[in-house]
């Protein structure tokens, strides 16, 4: 999956938090059938943009193949991720099925599009190793200045 390397970091803030939270979300078609054509993919992108905006979030990137879609979403800390995911899957499925039922009927006898499972992972601008090192190094300067022994690992 390609993530834009030139993307600038813009922290957001609310009354009690400063944050940057990004999710990589993947939905797979039911039975992993190659049911998505180019027109449907374009319609899905528009549907996801609209739905995500209603949740006060931003779709940063979108990519798709015939049997799955990837979304990179900027979210806020008060968001219920599972509720967002369920809404994205159900609303996008309803919109696409309504417009493309003739095409989808060759893949599915029932009104389905997405598999019930999904992938959602947090995405940061630093690698896991960088964050681990940063967290582990917190307090080193203070311990050195106070000549305190390093706590055992």
N, CA and C of each residue as an Amber inpcrd file, in Angstrom:
protein
   459
   0.8460000  -1.1800000   0.0000000   0.0000000   0.0000000   0.0000000
   0.8880000   1.2380000   0.0000000   0.5790000   2.1720000  -0.8330000
   1.3390000   3.4040000  -0.9540000   0.7690000   4.4480000  -0.0080000
   1.6260000   5.0130000   0.8240000   1.2390000   6.1410000   1.6550000
   2.0240000   7.3490000   1.1870000   1.3810000   8.4760000   1.0280000
   2.0820000   9.6500000   0.5140000   3.1790000  10.1000000   1.4730000
   4.4050000  10.1440000   0.9890000   5.5120000  10.5270000   1.8470000
   5.6070000  12.0370000   2.0000000   5.0510000  12.7840000   1.0760000
   5.1270000  14.2290000   1.1430000   4.0000000  14.8610000   1.9410000
   3.1680000  14.0530000   2.5660000   2.0260000  14.5830000   3.2950000
   2.5080000  15.3470000   4.5250000   2.0650000  16.5830000   4.6540000
   2.4450000  17.3780000   5.8020000   1.6210000  16.9800000   7.0150000
   2.2520000  17.0850000   8.1790000   1.5750000  16.7640000   9.4240000
   0.8890000  18.0300000   9.9190000  -0.4070000  17.9340000  10.1230000
  -1.1580000  19.0510000  10.6770000  -1.9170000  18.5330000  11.8800000
  -1.4090000  18.8260000  13.0530000  -2.1150000  18.4240000  14.2600000
  -3.4250000  19.1770000  14.3340000  -4.4370000  18.5110000  14.8320000
  -5.7260000  19.1410000  15.0620000  -5.8950000  19.3110000  16.5530000
  -6.8090000  20.1530000  16.9530000  -7.0120000  20.3190000  18.3790000
  -8.4890000  20.4970000  18.6950000  -8.8090000  20.0790000  19.8930000
 -10.1510000  20.3000000  20.4420000  -9.9390000  20.9870000  21.7870000
 -10.9730000  21.0940000  22.5740000 -10.8370000  21.8110000  23.8410000
  -9.8670000  21.1220000  24.8050000  -9.6680000  19.8150000  24.6590000
  -8.8010000  19.1270000  25.6090000  -7.7970000  18.1690000  24.9660000
  -7.5750000  18.2740000  23.6590000  -6.6350000  17.3540000  23.0230000
  -6.0140000  17.9750000  21.7750000  -4.7710000  17.6120000  21.5410000
  -4.0950000  17.8920000  20.2740000  -3.7920000  16.5220000  19.6860000
  -4.1460000  16.2970000  18.4280000  -4.0700000  14.9390000  17.9100000
  -3.8440000  14.8920000  16.4060000  -3.3150000  13.7690000  15.9760000
  -3.2520000  13.3430000  14.5850000  -3.4830000  11.8420000  14.6280000
  -4.6430000  11.3970000  14.1800000  -4.9760000   9.9770000  14.2160000
  -5.4110000   9.5640000  12.8170000  -4.6880000   8.6080000  12.2700000
  -5.0040000   8.1310000  10.9250000  -5.2080000   6.6240000  10.9520000
  -6.2160000   6.1700000  10.2210000  -6.5160000   4.7460000  10.1240000
  -6.3810000   4.2640000   8.6920000  -5.8010000   3.0960000   8.5400000
  -5.7930000   2.3880000   7.2620000  -6.8880000   1.3380000   7.3910000
  -7.8970000   1.4100000   6.5310000  -9.0500000   0.5180000   6.5760000
  -9.1110000  -0.2680000   5.2720000  -9.3910000  -1.5670000   5.3840000
  -9.5400000  -2.4100000   4.1960000 -10.8540000  -3.1690000   4.3050000
 -11.6570000  -3.0940000   3.2420000 -12.8720000  -3.8910000   3.1110000
 -12.6760000  -4.8410000   1.9380000 -13.1010000  -6.0830000   2.1220000
 -12.9930000  -7.1080000   1.0890000 -14.4000000  -7.4850000   0.6550000
 -14.5670000  -7.7200000  -0.6390000 -15.8880000  -8.1300000  -1.1300000
 -16.2390000  -9.5140000  -0.5810000 -17.5370000  -9.7630000  -0.4620000
 -18.0320000 -11.0530000   0.0240000 -17.4720000 -12.1670000  -0.8520000
 -16.9430000 -13.1970000  -0.2150000 -16.3130000 -14.3500000  -0.8780000
 -15.1200000 -13.9430000  -1.7340000 -14.6380000 -12.7460000  -1.5350000
 -13.4920000 -12.1820000  -2.2730000 -13.7180000 -12.2460000  -3.7930000
 -14.9590000 -12.0920000  -4.1830000 -15.2920000 -12.1240000  -5.6140000
 -14.8950000 -10.8030000  -6.2740000 -14.4480000 -10.8510000  -7.5190000
 -14.0020000  -9.6300000  -8.2240000 -15.1990000  -8.8170000  -8.7280000
 -15.9820000  -8.3070000  -7.8060000 -17.2580000  -7.6760000  -8.1350000
 -17.1620000  -6.1820000  -8.4390000 -16.0410000  -5.5520000  -8.1480000
 -15.9330000  -4.1030000  -8.3090000 -15.3480000  -3.7460000  -9.6680000
 -16.1130000  -3.0050000 -10.4590000 -15.5940000  -2.5090000 -11.7400000
 -15.1900000  -1.0410000 -11.5750000 -14.6560000  -0.4470000 -12.6150000
 -14.1340000   0.9250000 -12.5100000 -15.2050000   1.9320000 -12.1190000
 -16.3960000   1.8200000 -12.6800000 -17.4730000   2.7500000 -12.3530000
 -17.8930000   2.6030000 -10.8910000 -17.9750000   1.3790000 -10.4140000
 -18.3310000   1.1420000  -9.0170000 -17.2600000   1.6880000  -8.0790000
 -16.0030000   1.5120000  -8.4520000 -14.9120000   2.0240000  -7.6240000
 -14.9980000   3.5450000  -7.5110000 -15.2850000   4.2090000  -8.6150000
 -15.4510000   5.6690000  -8.5740000 -16.6380000   6.0530000  -7.6830000
 -17.7420000   5.3110000  -7.7850000 -18.9080000   5.5780000  -6.9420000
 -18.6120000   5.3010000  -5.4740000 -17.8360000   4.2570000  -5.2190000
 -17.4590000   3.9530000  -3.8310000 -16.6150000   5.0700000  -3.2390000
 -15.6830000   5.5890000  -4.0180000 -14.8480000   6.6880000  -3.5080000
 -15.7200000   7.8760000  -3.1140000 -16.6590000   8.2470000  -3.9690000
 -17.5620000   9.3580000  -3.6420000 -18.3980000   9.0520000  -2.4100000
 -18.9000000   7.8230000  -2.3190000 -19.7080000   7.4370000  -1.1610000
 -18.8840000   7.5150000   0.1210000 -17.6740000   6.9700000   0.0860000
 -16.8250000   7.0050000   1.2740000 -16.4820000   8.4370000   1.6710000
 -16.1590000   9.2900000   0.7010000 -15.8610000  10.6940000   1.0110000
 -17.0420000  11.3520000   1.7190000 -18.2400000  11.1310000   1.2040000
 -19.4490000  11.7280000   1.7770000 -19.7210000  11.1970000   3.1880000
 -19.6710000   9.9010000   3.3480000 -19.9570000   9.2880000   4.6540000
 -18.9260000   9.7270000   5.6840000 -17.6510000   9.6870000   5.3070000
 -16.5760000  10.0560000   6.2300000 -16.6900000  11.5210000   6.6360000
 -17.0630000  12.3900000   5.7130000 -17.2430000  13.8160000   6.0470000
 -18.3650000  13.9960000   7.0640000 -19.4220000  13.1930000   6.9650000
 -20.5170000  13.2690000   7.9310000 -20.0560000  12.8890000   9.3400000
 -18.9970000  12.1200000   9.4370000 -18.4310000  11.7260000  10.7290000
 -17.3610000  12.7260000  11.2000000 -17.2380000  13.8670000  10.5150000
 -16.2390000  14.8940000  10.8230000 -14.8150000  14.3470000  10.6760000
 -14.6210000  13.4920000   9.6890000 -13.3200000  12.9060000   9.3810000
 -12.9730000  13.2480000   7.9340000 -11.7750000  12.8610000   7.5090000
 -11.3180000  13.1750000   6.1580000 -10.7560000  11.9250000   5.4980000
 -11.1850000  11.6650000   4.2660000 -10.5930000  10.5930000   3.4740000
  -9.3380000  11.1580000   2.8300000  -8.1700000  10.6610000   3.2570000
  -6.8930000  11.1630000   2.7470000  -6.4790000  10.4570000   1.4620000
  -6.7010000   9.1520000   1.4090000  -6.3370000   8.3670000   0.2310000
  -7.3650000   7.2670000   0.0430000  -7.5350000   6.8600000  -1.2170000
  -8.4370000   5.7660000  -1.5550000  -7.8140000   4.9660000  -2.6780000
  -7.8960000   3.6490000  -2.5580000  -7.4120000   2.7740000  -3.6160000
  -8.2710000   1.5260000  -3.6410000  -8.3980000   0.9220000  -4.8030000
  -9.2600000  -0.2580000  -4.9030000  -8.8130000  -1.1770000  -6.0160000
  -9.1660000  -2.4390000  -5.8660000  -9.0370000  -3.4470000  -6.8990000
 -10.3900000  -4.1330000  -7.0000000 -10.5100000  -5.1050000  -7.8490000
 -11.8060000  -5.7330000  -8.1090000 -12.4160000  -6.4080000  -6.8880000
 -11.5800000  -6.7770000  -5.9020000 -12.1140000  -7.5120000  -4.7540000
 -11.8640000  -6.8650000  -3.3940000 -11.3250000  -5.6530000  -3.3600000
 -11.1450000  -4.9790000  -2.0720000 -10.8640000  -3.4810000  -2.2580000
 -11.0410000  -2.7350000  -1.1590000 -10.7540000  -1.2970000  -1.1580000
  -9.8770000  -0.9580000   0.0470000  -9.0480000   0.0710000  -0.1250000
  -8.2160000   0.6140000   0.9480000  -8.6240000   2.0630000   1.1640000
  -8.7470000   2.4530000   2.4280000  -9.0360000   3.8360000   2.7700000
  -8.0100000   4.3000000   3.7910000  -7.5110000   5.4990000   3.6340000
  -6.6710000   6.1360000   4.6410000  -7.4810000   7.3170000   5.1570000
  -7.8480000   7.2510000   6.4350000  -8.8080000   8.1970000   7.0050000
  -8.1940000   8.9290000   8.1870000  -8.3560000  10.2360000   8.2060000
  -7.9540000  11.0820000   9.3270000  -9.1610000  11.1800000  10.2490000
  -9.0300000  10.7080000  11.4890000 -10.1700000  10.6770000  12.4080000
  -9.9210000  11.5560000  13.6220000 -10.9330000  11.7220000  14.4630000
 -10.8050000  12.4890000  15.6950000 -10.8700000  11.5480000  16.8950000
 -10.3580000  11.9600000  18.0650000 -10.2250000  11.0390000  19.1950000
 -11.5400000  10.5970000  19.8340000 -12.6200000  11.2940000  19.6210000
 -13.8930000  10.9030000  20.2280000 -14.6480000   9.8940000  19.3660000
 -14.0650000   9.5000000  18.2560000 -14.7390000   8.6290000  17.3050000
 -14.8350000   7.1860000  17.8010000 -15.9790000   6.5880000  17.6090000
 -16.1760000   5.1650000  17.8600000 -15.8200000   4.4520000  16.5510000
 -14.6420000   3.8420000  16.4960000 -14.1230000   3.2760000  15.2560000
 -15.0360000   2.1810000  14.7150000 -15.5120000   1.2940000  15.5610000
 -16.3620000   0.2050000  15.0650000 -17.6740000   0.7430000  14.5070000
 -18.2100000   1.8040000  15.0820000 -19.4370000   2.4010000  14.5410000
 -19.1700000   3.0290000  13.1780000 -18.0300000   3.6970000  13.0310000
 -17.6530000   4.2610000  11.7300000 -17.5180000   3.1560000  10.6880000
 -16.8050000   2.0980000  11.0330000 -16.5890000   0.9890000  10.1000000
 -17.9250000   0.3990000   9.6590000 -18.7960000   0.1020000  10.6140000
 -20.0970000  -0.4880000  10.2820000 -20.9210000   0.4360000   9.3950000
 -20.8670000   1.7300000   9.6770000 -21.6120000   2.6840000   8.8630000
 -21.0210000   2.7810000   7.4560000 -19.7010000   2.8040000   7.3520000
 -19.0550000   2.8490000   6.0360000 -19.4430000   1.6390000   5.1960000
 -19.4050000   0.4630000   5.8060000 -19.7240000  -0.7560000   5.0650000
 -21.1920000  -0.7910000   4.6430000 -22.0970000  -0.5140000   5.5690000
 -23.5240000  -0.6320000   5.2320000 -23.9730000   0.4620000   4.2620000
 -23.5900000   1.7040000   4.5070000 -24.0420000   2.8060000   3.6500000
 -23.4370000   2.7100000   2.2440000 -22.1520000   2.3700000   2.1510000
 -21.5340000   2.2580000   0.8250000 -22.1310000   1.0840000   0.0580000
 -22.3840000  -0.0050000   0.7480000 -22.9900000  -1.1730000   0.1040000
 -24.3780000  -0.8470000  -0.4440000 -25.1900000  -0.1730000   0.3460000
 -26.5410000   0.1810000  -0.1040000 -26.4970000   1.0890000  -1.3290000
 -25.6150000   2.0840000  -1.2990000 -25.5290000   3.0250000  -2.4260000
 -25.0820000   2.3290000  -3.7080000 -24.0540000   1.5230000  -3.5940000
 -23.5080000   0.8710000  -4.7830000 -24.4670000  -0.1990000  -5.3050000
 -25.0590000  -0.9630000  -4.4110000 -26.0050000  -1.9980000  -4.8540000
 -27.2100000  -1.3810000  -5.5450000 -27.6810000  -0.2410000  -5.0550000
 -28.8420000   0.4080000  -5.6730000 -28.5350000   0.8220000  -7.1120000
 -27.3340000   1.2970000  -7.3440000 -26.9740000   1.7930000  -8.6780000
 -26.4660000   0.6910000  -9.6080000 -25.8520000  -0.3340000  -9.0530000
 -25.1580000  -1.3300000  -9.8740000 -25.6950000  -2.7470000  -9.6610000
 -26.9700000  -2.8720000  -9.3070000 -27.5010000  -4.1970000  -9.0090000
 -27.4010000  -5.1440000 -10.2080000 -27.6060000  -4.6540000 -11.4130000
 -27.5240000  -5.5340000 -12.5920000 -26.1420000  -6.1750000 -12.7180000
 -25.1120000  -5.4040000 -12.4340000 -23.7490000  -5.9360000 -12.4820000
 -23.4970000  -6.8840000 -11.3050000 -23.8820000  -6.4830000 -10.0990000
 -23.6050000  -7.2810000  -8.9060000 -24.3810000  -8.5930000  -8.8620000
 -25.5030000  -8.6290000  -9.5420000 -26.3440000  -9.8250000  -9.5140000
 -25.6140000 -11.0540000 -10.0610000 -24.6400000 -10.8560000 -10.9360000
 -23.8850000 -11.9940000 -11.4520000 -22.9290000 -12.5780000 -10.4080000
 -22.6490000 -11.8120000  -9.3390000 -21.7500000 -12.2730000  -8.2830000
 -22.5000000 -12.7290000  -7.0310000 -23.6520000 -12.0980000  -6.7670000
 -24.3780000 -12.3510000  -5.5240000 -25.8750000 -12.4710000  -5.7880000
 -26.4890000 -13.4730000  -5.1820000 -27.9410000 -13.6220000  -5.2720000
 -28.6470000 -12.7770000  -4.2250000 -27.9450000 -12.4870000  -3.1330000
 -28.5200000 -11.7110000  -2.0300000 -27.9520000 -10.2950000  -2.0570000
 -28.5870000  -9.3750000  -1.3520000 -28.1000000  -7.9800000  -1.3240000
 -26.8840000  -7.8180000  -0.4050000 -25.7450000  -8.2610000  -0.8800000
 -24.4960000  -8.1570000  -0.1190000 -23.4280000  -7.5090000  -0.9920000
 -22.3950000  -7.0150000  -0.3620000 -21.2250000  -6.5270000  -1.0870000
 -19.9550000  -6.8580000  -0.3060000 -19.9210000  -6.4670000   0.9760000
 -18.7080000  -6.6220000   1.7680000 -18.7300000  -7.8800000   2.6250000
 -17.5550000  -8.4410000   2.8330000 -17.3640000  -9.5090000   3.8040000
 -17.5730000  -8.8980000   5.1910000 -17.9880000  -9.6950000   6.1600000
 -18.2680000  -9.1330000   7.4940000 -17.0070000  -8.6710000   8.2080000
 -15.8530000  -9.2490000   7.8730000 -14.6000000  -8.8510000   8.5130000
 -14.0190000  -7.6180000   7.8120000 -13.1140000  -6.9570000   8.4960000
 -12.4210000  -5.8000000   7.9330000 -11.0630000  -5.6870000   8.5990000
 -10.2150000  -4.8440000   8.0520000  -8.9380000  -4.5210000   8.6680000
  -8.9450000  -3.0350000   8.9960000  -8.4740000  -2.6870000  10.1890000
  -8.2720000  -1.2950000  10.5680000  -6.9810000  -1.2300000  11.3750000
  -6.0700000  -0.3960000  10.9360000  -4.7980000  -0.2470000  11.6360000
  -4.4180000   1.2120000  11.7400000  -3.7830000   1.5580000  12.8430000
  -3.3470000   2.9420000  13.0040000  -2.1320000   3.1980000  12.1330000
  -2.0350000   4.4060000  11.6340000  -0.9490000   4.8000000  10.7530000
  -0.3240000   6.0550000  11.3250000   0.9730000   6.0050000  11.5180000
   1.6780000   7.1810000  12.0150000   2.7270000   7.6160000  11.0210000
   3.3820000   8.6830000  11.3360000   4.4310000   9.1910000  10.4530000
   5.8050000   8.7110000  10.8850000   5.8600000   8.0700000  12.0420000
   7.1100000   7.5120000  12.5210000   6.9530000   6.0020000  12.5810000
   8.0570000   5.2900000  12.4100000   7.9940000   3.8380000  12.4820000
   7.7970000   3.4050000  13.9280000   7.3740000   2.1660000  14.1130000
   7.1830000   1.6180000  15.4480000   8.4870000   1.6710000  16.2310000
   9.5880000   1.3500000  15.5910000  10.8870000   1.3780000  16.2690000
  11.2430000   2.7880000  16.7420000  10.9440000   3.7880000  15.9270000
  11.2170000   5.1740000  16.3070000  10.4020000   5.5580000  17.5340000
   9.1350000   5.2000000  17.5520000   8.2770000   5.5280000  18.6950000
   8.7430000   4.7690000  19.9410000   9.0840000   3.4810000  19.7920000
   9.5810000   2.7110000  20.9360000  10.8220000   3.3720000  21.5290000
  11.7490000   3.7440000  20.6640000  12.9850000   4.3850000  21.1240000
  12.6590000   5.6980000  21.8380000  11.7680000   6.4760000  21.2780000
  11.3780000   7.7490000  21.8860000  10.7880000   7.5350000  23.2780000
   9.8720000   6.5760000  23.4040000   9.2290000   6.3160000  24.6930000
  10.2590000   5.8050000  25.6980000  11.1250000   4.8980000  25.2640000
  12.1370000   4.3510000  26.1630000  13.1220000   5.4160000  26.6270000
  13.3810000   6.4060000  25.7790000  14.3690000   7.4240000  26.1240000
  13.8020000   8.5350000  27.0150000  12.5050000   8.5490000  27.2140000
  11.9110000   9.5900000  28.0420000  12.4470000   9.4920000  29.4710000
  12.8750000  10.6050000  29.9980000  13.4010000  10.6530000  31.3590000
  14.8960000  10.4400000  31.4490000  15.5690000  10.0650000  30.3580000
  17.0140000   9.8380000  30.4090000  17.7640000  11.0980000  30.8110000
  17.4000000  12.2370000  30.2340000  18.0740000  13.4910000  30.5760000
  17.8700000  13.8240000  32.0420000  16.6620000  13.6440000  32.5290000
  16.3640000  13.9490000  33.9200000  17.1360000  13.0080000  34.8490000
  17.2100000  11.7280000  34.4980000  17.9570000  10.7760000  35.3340000
  19.4410000  11.1120000  35.3330000  19.9600000  11.5180000  34.1630000
  21.3840000  11.8740000  34.0900000  21.6640000  13.1000000  34.9450000
  20.8210000  14.1070000  34.8480000  21.0380000  15.3330000  35.5910000
  20.9430000  15.0970000  37.0960000  20.0570000  14.2130000  37.4940000
  19.8760000  13.9450000  38.9150000  20.8240000  12.8540000  39.4100000
  21.6190000  12.2950000  38.4740000  22.5460000  11.2030000  38.7970000
  21.8120000  10.0260000  39.4300000  20.6190000   9.7820000  38.9780000
  19.8690000   8.6440000  39.4760000  20.2670000   7.4170000  38.6740000
  20.2970000   6.2640000  39.3240000  20.5830000   5.0550000  38.5560000
  19.4380000   4.7210000  37.6130000  19.7870000   4.1440000  36.4890000
  18.7670000   3.7290000  35.5230000  17.9860000   2.5660000  36.1070000
  16.6480000   2.6400000  36.0610000  15.8590000   1.5490000  36.6120000
  16.1190000   0.2570000  35.8370000  16.0400000  -0.8970000  36.5330000
  16.2730000  -2.1630000  35.8250000  15.2030000  -2.4150000  34.7760000
  15.5940000  -3.1130000  33.7200000  14.6800000  -3.3850000  32.6120000
  13.7210000  -4.5090000  32.9520000
